[in-house]
Structures are given as structure tokens and as C-alpha cells.
Amino acid sequence: MKLPADAVVAKPKVANYLLEWQPENDKSRFLAQAGYTSEHVDQLAEDIRRQLLPLEAEFEESTEYGDKYRIVGALIGPNGRTLRVVSVWMIEAATRTTKFLTLYPAKEA
């Protein structure tokens, strides 16, 4: 299924979670390989929306907060390098709003 084009990709999540070093489950080093740094918040948010959101989403699980979906795809960074990623999205039960939750490296098959 395709997720709605108006899904929310929150800039604070991109800036403070994906692009800022975290002591656990850090994603900033992975994303830096494609040229994404703290100066690329808007570009990463837009690239997630433009490059990943249009792809086919697979249902992952239902939670008390809503239904989670994953989209596996390629993210081409500002330096031209391609990263294979899994992005996680939720359609909130209470609001029916679709939101970007996270992304992480895709395991190579």
C-alpha cells in the first residue's frame, strides 16, 4: 500500500534524533556517509518525503497508538551516495495522521 503524501516528517525528529549523535542506536554516523549533517535537516526531511514515502509500504504491526508500516528503499544523499534504509511510519489511531517515526540501515540480503 502507499502511505498518504501528506504524511508528517517532523523536522525536530530529523534534527534532534537522526542527525544528532545518540549514545544508543545512533543514526547520525550512518547518514553522514551520504553527506547528511546537522546542516542538512531540511534536505533530509525532504528526501525522506520525496524518495521513500512514494514507495510501497508494508504493514508491520498494530499497537495501542496505531498501525506501524515500513518502507524499504534507497536514500540518495547530498554527496550522491546511496544508502539502503528501512523507514518506519505510523498511522495514529487517535488522529489518523500518518507520521514518520525513524529509519535505520537495511540489512543487505
C-alpha positions in Angstrom: 0.0 0.0 0.0 1.0 3.6 -0.4 1.1 5.9 2.6 -0.6 9.4 2.2 1.5 12.0 0.5 0.7 14.5 3.4 2.4 12.3 6.0 4.3 14.3 8.7 8.1 14.3 8.7 8.8 16.3 11.8 11.9 18.5 11.5 12.7 18.2 15.2 12.8 14.4 14.8 15.2 14.7 11.9 17.4 17.4 13.6 17.4 16.1 17.2 17.2 12.3 16.6 18.5 11.3 13.2 21.3 13.9 12.7 22.4 14.4 16.3 24.8 11.8 17.8 23.0 9.4 20.2 24.7 7.2 22.8 22.4 4.3 21.7 21.1 3.4 18.3 22.9 6.4 16.7 22.0 7.1 13.1 24.0 10.2 12.5 27.2 8.4 11.5 25.3 6.2 9.1 23.5 9.2 7.5 26.8 11.2 7.4 28.1 8.6 4.9 25.7 10.1 2.4 26.6 13.6 3.3 23.7 14.3 5.7 24.9 16.5 8.7 23.2 18.9 11.1 23.3 21.4 8.3 21.0 19.2 6.1 17.9 18.9 8.3 15.6 20.3 5.6 17.1 18.3 2.9 16.9 15.0 4.8 13.3 15.7 5.7 12.5 16.4 2.1 14.5 13.4 0.8 12.6 11.1 3.2 9.3 12.5 1.8 10.4 12.5 -1.8 12.5 9.4 -2.1 10.9 7.0 0.5 7.3 8.0 1.1 6.1 7.2 -2.5 7.4 3.6 -2.3 5.3 0.6 -1.3 4.7 0.3 2.5 4.4 -3.0 4.3 2.2 -3.4 7.4 4.4 -4.2 10.4 2.2 -4.3 13.5 -0.7 -2.8 15.3 0.0 -1.0 18.6 -2.2 0.8 21.1 -1.1 4.0 19.4 -1.7 3.0 15.8 -0.6 0.8 12.9 3.1 0.7 12.0 4.4 0.4 8.5 7.8 0.1 7.0 9.2 1.3 3.7 12.5 -0.2 2.4 14.3 1.9 -0.2 17.3 3.9 -1.3 18.1 7.3 0.1 20.4 9.3 -2.1 22.3 11.9 -0.1 23.7 15.3 -0.9 27.1 13.8 -1.8 25.5 11.4 -4.2 26.0 8.2 -2.1 23.1 5.8 -1.8 22.1 4.3 1.5 19.7 1.3 1.7 17.3 2.1 4.6 14.2 0.9 6.3 11.9 3.8 7.3 9.2 3.3 9.9 5.8 5.1 9.8 2.7 5.1 11.9 -0.9 5.9 11.2 -2.1 7.1 14.6 -5.2 5.5 15.9 -6.5 8.7 17.6 -5.9 11.2 14.8 -5.5 9.0 11.6 -2.4 11.2 10.9 0.5 9.4 9.2 3.9 10.2 10.8 7.5 9.3 10.1 9.0 7.5 13.2 12.5 6.5 12.3 14.9 5.0 9.8 17.8 2.6 10.1 20.2 0.8 7.8 18.6 -2.0 5.7 20.3 -5.4 6.1 21.8 -6.5 2.8 20.4 -9.7 1.5 
